[in-house]
Amino acid sequence: MGLEMDYIEDQTPLDEDEKEGLLIGTITTRGELDLFERLNIEKAVAWSIHRNFTISGLFTETFIKSLHIRMFSEVWEWAGIYRRSNKNIGVDWSKIGVEVKMLLDDTLYWIDNKVFNPDELAIRFKHRLVKIHCFPNGNGRHSRLMADIIVSSVFGKEVFSWKQSNMVKPGTARKEYIDAIKEADIGNITPLIEFARA
């Protein structure tokens, strides 16, 4: 029968070959997919809690990919593999590696020179990462968990609340989140920081 995907506003559609990477053949609806992804992500979150990541280990392409694997490898065979097609958002797929390297270098500079406070640094990292859009799916959830790990492990602060929403389903929280992302896209990071801490 195949996976039937209903997309909500600003969600990145999967290509047909990406859909073929689904590891659970019984999933046929978006609701079922969301459930299995959430269960996989909860395991990744549990793994990340109270773990002491080093700056040198955290800010690497290897960690970015391995976290995506932890979050999605029970559902998608391409978990942790950069996308190989262009999407409705994100950089050209051929530039993902270069953009990630620039983000990692910039972030290490921000840390070394105390350019931003912890919340702003973590949210700026999250925003740049989701704007690059490394993977076929799960970029928003992945970048939010990265921000949580950064703010807690590097700076010893509480993880972000994200309005207690995973933003997968349409609603007020998702709209506020998307609006805050769009503000960050034009240089105003404050609404995204405020949303993360709301």
C-alpha positions in Angstrom: 0.0 0.0 0.0 2.8 2.5 0.8 3.2 5.4 3.1 0.5 8.1 2.7 2.0 11.5 3.7 -0.2 14.5 4.5 2.1 17.5 4.9 1.3 20.6 7.0 2.5 24.1 6.2 6.3 24.4 6.1 6.9 20.7 6.4 9.5 19.2 4.1 8.1 16.6 1.7 10.0 13.3 1.3 11.0 12.1 -2.2 9.7 8.7 -3.2 13.1 7.1 -2.9 13.4 8.6 0.7 10.0 7.1 1.5 11.4 3.7 0.4 13.8 4.0 3.3 11.0 3.4 5.8 12.1 0.4 7.9 8.7 -0.5 9.4 6.5 -1.8 6.6 3.3 -1.7 8.6 3.3 2.1 8.8 0.9 3.6 6.2 -0.2 6.9 7.7 1.4 10.1 8.9 0.0 9.5 12.4 1.6 6.0 12.6 4.9 7.5 11.4 4.8 10.3 14.0 4.2 7.7 16.7 7.2 5.5 15.8 9.4 8.5 15.3 8.4 9.9 18.7 9.3 6.6 20.4 12.7 6.5 18.7 13.3 10.2 19.6 12.4 9.6 23.2 15.1 7.0 23.4 17.6 9.5 22.0 16.5 12.1 24.5 16.9 9.6 27.4 20.4 8.8 26.2 21.4 12.4 26.0 20.2 13.4 29.5 22.9 13.8 32.2 25.6 12.9 29.7 28.7 15.0 29.8 29.6 15.8 26.2 32.9 17.6 25.5 33.1 20.6 23.3 35.5 18.8 21.0 33.2 15.8 20.7 30.0 17.7 20.4 30.8 20.2 17.7 31.7 17.7 15.0 30.0 16.5 11.9 30.3 13.0 13.4 28.2 14.0 16.4 25.6 15.8 14.3 25.1 12.6 12.2 25.2 10.2 15.1 22.6 12.1 17.0 20.3 11.9 14.0 21.0 8.2 13.8 20.0 7.8 17.5 16.8 9.7 16.8 15.6 8.0 13.6 17.5 4.8 12.9 14.6 2.6 14.1 12.4 4.2 11.5 14.5 5.3 8.5 17.4 3.5 6.9 18.9 6.9 5.8 19.1 8.2 9.4 22.3 10.2 9.8 22.9 10.4 6.1 22.8 13.9 4.5 20.1 14.4 2.0 20.9 14.0 -1.7 18.2 16.2 -3.1 17.0 19.7 -2.8 14.0 20.5 -0.7 11.6 23.4 -0.2 14.0 24.8 2.3 17.7 24.3 3.1 21.0 24.9 1.2 21.7 23.1 -2.0 22.3 19.5 -1.0 25.9 19.5 -2.5 26.9 22.3 0.0 25.6 20.7 3.2 29.1 19.5 4.4 30.7 22.9 3.8 27.8 24.7 5.5 28.0 22.4 8.5 31.8 22.9 8.8 31.3 26.7 8.8 28.6 26.4 11.4 30.9 24.3 13.7 33.8 26.7 13.2 31.7 29.7 13.9 30.2 28.1 17.0 33.7 27.2 18.4 34.6 30.9 17.8 31.5 32.1 19.7 32.3 29.8 22.6 36.0 30.8 22.8 35.3 34.5 22.6 32.0 34.5 24.6 30.2 36.2 21.8 26.7 35.2 22.9 25.1 34.2 26.2 24.4 30.4 26.5 20.7 30.5 25.4 21.5 32.7 22.3 24.5 30.6 21.3 22.4 27.4 21.5 19.5 28.9 19.6 21.7 30.5 16.9 23.3 27.0 16.4 19.9 25.4 16.2 18.6 28.0 13.7 21.6 27.7 11.4 21.5 23.9 11.6 17.8 23.7 10.6 18.3 26.3 7.9 21.0 24.1 6.4 18.5 21.2 6.6 21.0 18.4 6.6 18.7 15.4 6.4 15.6 14.3 4.4 13.4 14.5 7.5 13.6 15.3 11.2 15.7 18.5 10.9 13.6 20.6 13.3 13.5 17.9 16.0 17.2 17.2 15.5 18.2 20.8 15.8 16.1 21.3 18.9 17.7 18.4 20.6 21.1 19.7 19.6 20.2 23.0 21.2 19.1 21.2 24.4 22.4 19.3 24.5 24.4 22.4 24.0 22.7 24.5 26.6 22.8 21.7 29.2 26.1 20.0 28.5 28.3 22.9 27.6 26.7 25.6 29.8 25.0 23.6 32.6 21.6 25.2 32.1 18.2 23.7 31.9 17.1 22.3 28.6 14.6 24.4 26.6 10.9 23.9 27.1 9.9 24.6 23.4 6.4 25.3 24.8 6.1 21.6 25.7 5.4 20.8 22.0 7.2 18.7 19.4 5.7 20.9 16.7 4.9 18.0 14.5 1.1 18.6 14.5 -0.5 21.8 13.4 -1.5 24.2 16.1 -0.6 27.5 17.9 2.8 26.3 19.1 3.9 25.2 15.7 2.7 28.4 14.1 4.6 30.4 16.7 7.7 28.3 16.2 7.6 28.7 12.4 7.0 32.4 12.7 10.0 32.7 15.1 12.2 30.7 12.6 11.2 33.1 9.9 12.1 36.1 12.1 15.5 34.5 12.7 15.9 34.0 9.0 15.8 37.8 8.6 18.2 38.4 11.6 15.8 38.7 14.6 16.8 35.8 16.8 14.9 37.1 19.9 11.4 35.5 19.2 13.1 32.1 18.7 15.0 32.4 22.0 11.8 33.5 23.8 9.8 30.6 22.2 12.4 28.1 23.3 12.2 29.3 26.9 8.4 29.8 27.0 
